[in-house]
Amino acid sequence: MSAQVPEKLAILIPTYNEGLTIAQLLEKLGNFRDLGSYQFDVLVIDDNSPDGTAQIVDDLQLSWVKILRRPGKGGLGAAYRAGFTQVLSINSYTHVVTMDADGSHRVEDLPAMFAAIKPGRSITLGTRWITGGSVVNWPKSRQLLSKTGTRYAKFALRIDLNDLTGGFRIYSVELLKALNLKDMQATGYCFQIEMAMAADLAGAVATEVPITFVERANGVSKMSKAIVIEALTQTTRWGISRRLRPNADKLHYVK
């Protein structure tokens, strides 16, 4: 199946206290955008950051960057679902990119990911744990946690992907429109697993692209014990459900 050149993309960037990193990321995206190879806009989804992240973005006055202000910290999943809803309502994009605000997802990896997009319902995943992929400045313990989480999710959900917890992705709008996004519940990084599962249930073509993941140099990581517990608990529940009620599971996620 040949690659599909995206006509126009929306890049979603959720933020909470990312004032130290967001301007630098937008500068890099602006330089990439100026090359003219791809058309894209950016939607920053801010959960009322106390450090004024949203105001920092506003002060940059970039015509291709919009802010979605949310009332408070509601979690990664809720932020992305709100962003998906807004982008789909505009109805002028072919694909949606999700990436972190802290610089861990490199703009330099976007061309390879764009080139790997497949036609129709598709999900393109920036993947750390395949040949060519790597992580920078992560301790062995964090690497082990990420790898173990993906291995368990692969086993529980029977999805043959190598980075189910990664958040650097491209979804086709065709796929997103086929999903019952409003019925999804995951809040933390477990949302990434839920979206991969929903894409699989929708019959999406999945493509993995090796990326270099760089641990943030500024700000504070949002990872917590509660997020890890949510991912483990939810993945176990989904795995049991997929085995016992596969058709019901599909009806829940796919329109």
C-alpha positions as CSV (number, residue, x, y, z in Angstrom):
1,M,0.0,0.0,0.0
2,S,1.5,3.3,-1.1
3,A,2.0,6.3,1.2
4,Q,-0.5,9.1,1.2
5,V,0.6,12.7,1.2
6,P,-1.4,14.7,3.7
7,E,-3.2,17.7,2.2
8,K,-3.4,19.6,5.5
9,L,-2.6,18.6,9.1
10,A,-3.5,19.8,12.5
11,I,-0.8,19.3,15.2
12,L,-2.3,19.0,18.7
13,I,0.0,20.0,21.6
14,P,-1.5,19.6,25.2
15,T,0.1,21.8,27.8
16,Y,0.2,22.2,31.5
17,N,2.9,24.5,32.9
18,E,5.0,24.2,29.7
19,G,6.0,27.9,29.6
20,L,9.7,27.0,29.5
21,T,9.4,24.8,26.4
22,I,6.4,25.8,24.3
23,A,7.9,28.8,22.6
24,Q,11.0,26.8,21.5
25,L,8.8,24.0,20.1
26,L,6.7,26.4,18.1
27,E,9.8,28.1,16.8
28,K,11.0,24.8,15.4
29,L,7.6,24.0,14.0
30,G,7.5,27.4,12.3
31,N,10.9,26.9,10.7
32,F,9.7,23.5,9.4
33,R,6.5,25.0,8.2
34,D,8.4,27.7,6.3
35,L,10.0,25.0,4.2
36,G,6.6,24.6,2.5
37,S,6.7,20.9,2.1
38,Y,3.6,20.4,4.3
39,Q,0.7,22.5,5.3
40,F,-0.3,22.4,8.9
41,D,-1.8,24.4,11.8
42,V,-1.2,24.0,15.5
43,L,-3.7,23.8,18.3
44,V,-2.3,24.2,21.8
45,I,-4.6,22.7,24.3
46,D,-3.9,24.3,27.7
47,D,-5.4,23.2,31.0
48,N,-5.3,26.6,32.6
49,S,-1.6,26.4,33.3
50,P,-0.6,28.5,36.4
51,D,2.7,29.5,34.7
52,G,0.8,31.3,31.9
53,T,1.6,28.9,29.1
54,A,-1.4,30.1,27.1
55,Q,-0.5,33.7,27.4
56,I,3.1,32.9,26.2
57,V,1.6,31.3,23.1
58,D,-0.8,34.3,22.6
59,D,2.1,36.7,22.8
60,L,3.9,35.0,20.0
61,Q,1.0,36.1,17.6
62,L,1.4,33.2,15.2
63,S,-1.4,33.1,12.7
64,W,-1.1,29.3,12.3
65,V,-1.3,28.6,16.0
66,K,-4.6,28.6,18.0
67,I,-5.2,28.1,21.7
68,L,-7.9,25.9,23.2
69,R,-8.3,27.0,26.8
70,R,-9.7,24.5,29.2
71,P,-10.9,25.3,32.8
72,G,-8.4,23.1,34.6
73,K,-6.1,20.1,34.7
74,G,-8.2,17.3,33.3
75,G,-5.6,14.8,32.1
76,L,-3.9,14.0,28.8
77,G,-6.8,12.0,27.4
78,A,-9.4,14.6,28.1
79,A,-7.2,17.3,26.5
80,Y,-6.7,15.3,23.4
81,R,-10.3,14.4,23.0
82,A,-11.2,18.1,23.3
83,G,-8.6,18.9,20.6
84,F,-9.9,16.1,18.3
85,T,-13.5,17.5,18.7
86,Q,-12.4,21.0,17.7
87,V,-10.3,19.9,14.8
88,L,-13.0,17.6,13.4
89,S,-15.6,20.4,13.6
90,I,-13.5,22.6,11.3
91,N,-13.6,19.9,8.6
92,S,-10.6,21.1,6.6
93,Y,-7.8,18.7,7.7
94,T,-6.9,15.3,6.5
95,H,-4.7,14.2,9.4
96,V,-4.1,15.0,13.0
97,V,-0.6,14.9,14.7
98,T,-0.2,14.5,18.5
99,M,3.0,15.5,20.1
100,D,4.3,16.6,23.5
101,A,5.2,20.2,24.3
102,D,8.4,19.5,26.2
103,G,10.7,18.8,23.3
104,S,10.8,15.0,23.7
105,H,9.1,14.6,20.3
106,R,11.5,16.0,17.7
107,V,10.3,18.1,14.8
108,E,13.1,16.5,12.8
109,D,11.2,13.1,12.9
110,L,8.1,14.6,11.4
111,P,9.1,14.2,7.7
112,A,9.7,10.5,8.0
113,M,6.4,10.1,9.8
114,F,4.5,12.1,7.2
115,A,6.1,10.0,4.4
116,A,4.9,6.8,6.1
117,I,1.2,7.8,6.2
118,K,-1.1,5.2,4.5
119,P,-4.4,5.9,2.7
120,G,-7.7,5.5,4.4
121,R,-8.1,4.7,8.1
122,S,-4.6,4.9,9.4
123,I,-2.4,5.5,12.4
124,T,1.3,6.3,12.1
125,L,3.2,5.8,15.3
126,G,6.6,7.3,16.2
127,T,8.2,4.3,17.8
128,R,11.1,4.2,20.3
129,W,11.5,0.4,20.6
130,I,12.2,-0.7,17.1
131,T,15.4,-0.8,15.0
132,G,16.4,2.8,14.4
133,G,14.5,4.1,17.4
134,S,16.2,5.4,20.5
135,V,15.8,7.3,23.7
136,V,18.1,10.0,25.1
137,N,18.7,10.9,28.7
138,W,16.3,8.3,30.1
139,P,17.5,6.2,33.1
140,K,17.4,2.5,32.7
141,S,14.5,2.3,35.2
142,R,12.3,4.5,33.0
143,Q,13.2,2.6,29.9
144,L,12.3,-0.7,31.6
145,L,8.9,0.8,32.7
146,S,8.1,1.9,29.2
147,K,9.2,-1.4,27.5
148,T,7.4,-3.5,30.2
149,G,4.2,-1.5,29.8
150,T,4.1,-2.0,26.0
151,R,4.9,-5.7,26.3
152,Y,2.1,-6.2,28.8
153,A,-0.4,-4.2,26.6
154,K,0.7,-6.2,23.5
155,F,0.0,-9.4,25.3
156,A,-3.3,-8.3,27.0
157,L,-4.8,-6.6,24.0
158,R,-3.2,-8.8,21.3
159,I,-2.0,-5.8,19.3
160,D,1.3,-6.3,17.5
161,L,2.8,-2.8,18.0
162,N,6.1,-2.0,19.7
163,D,5.3,1.3,21.4
164,L,1.7,1.4,22.7
165,T,2.4,4.1,25.3
166,G,4.1,6.6,23.0
167,G,2.3,9.8,22.2
168,F,4.0,10.9,18.9
169,R,1.4,9.9,16.3
170,I,-0.5,10.8,13.2
171,Y,-4.2,9.8,12.9
172,S,-6.1,10.1,9.7
173,V,-9.3,12.2,10.0
174,E,-11.1,9.3,8.4
175,L,-10.1,7.1,11.3
176,L,-11.0,9.7,14.0
177,K,-14.4,10.2,12.4
178,A,-15.0,6.4,12.7
179,L,-14.4,6.4,16.5
180,N,-16.7,7.1,19.4
181,L,-14.3,9.5,20.9
182,K,-16.8,10.8,23.4
183,D,-17.1,7.4,25.0
184,M,-13.4,7.0,25.8
185,Q,-12.5,7.4,29.4
186,A,-8.7,7.1,29.9
187,T,-7.1,10.2,31.3
188,G,-3.4,9.7,31.7
189,Y,-0.9,8.1,29.3
190,C,-3.2,5.1,29.3
191,F,-5.1,7.2,26.7
192,Q,-2.4,6.3,24.2
193,I,-3.1,2.6,24.7
194,E,-6.8,3.2,24.4
195,M,-6.4,5.0,21.1
196,A,-4.2,2.3,19.7
197,M,-6.8,-0.3,20.7
198,A,-9.6,1.7,19.1
199,A,-7.7,2.1,15.9
200,D,-7.1,-1.6,15.8
201,L,-10.8,-2.3,16.3
202,A,-11.6,0.1,13.5
203,G,-9.4,-1.8,11.1
204,A,-6.9,1.0,10.7
205,V,-3.6,0.4,8.9
206,A,-0.8,0.9,11.5
207,T,2.7,2.0,10.5
208,E,5.6,2.3,12.9
209,V,8.4,4.8,12.3
210,P,11.6,4.9,14.4
211,I,12.1,8.1,16.3
212,T,14.6,9.5,18.8
213,F,12.8,10.4,22.0
214,V,14.6,13.0,24.0
215,E,13.9,13.4,27.8
216,R,12.9,16.9,28.7
217,A,15.6,19.3,29.9
218,N,13.2,21.8,31.4
219,G,10.0,21.6,33.4
220,V,8.6,18.7,35.4
221,S,7.5,15.3,34.1
222,K,3.8,14.5,34.4
223,M,4.4,10.8,35.0
224,S,3.2,9.6,38.4
225,K,2.4,6.4,40.2
226,A,-1.3,7.1,39.7
227,I,-0.9,7.2,36.0
228,V,1.0,3.9,36.0
229,I,-1.7,2.2,38.1
230,E,-4.4,3.6,35.8
231,A,-2.6,2.1,32.7
232,L,-2.1,-1.3,34.3
233,T,-5.7,-1.5,35.6
234,Q,-7.4,-0.3,32.4
235,T,-5.3,-2.4,30.1
236,T,-6.1,-5.5,32.2
237,R,-9.8,-4.7,32.0
238,W,-9.7,-4.1,28.2
239,G,-7.8,-7.3,27.7
240,I,-10.4,-9.3,29.5
241,S,-13.2,-7.6,27.7
242,R,-11.6,-8.2,24.3
243,R,-11.5,-11.9,25.0
244,L,-14.9,-12.2,26.5
245,R,-16.9,-9.6,24.5
246,P,-15.0,-8.8,21.3
247,N,-18.1,-7.6,19.4
248,A,-19.3,-5.4,22.2
249,D,-15.9,-3.9,22.6
250,K,-15.9,-3.0,18.9
251,L,-19.4,-1.5,19.1
252,H,-18.2,0.7,22.0
253,Y,-15.3,2.2,20.1
254,V,-16.3,2.2,16.4
255,K,-19.3,3.9,14.9
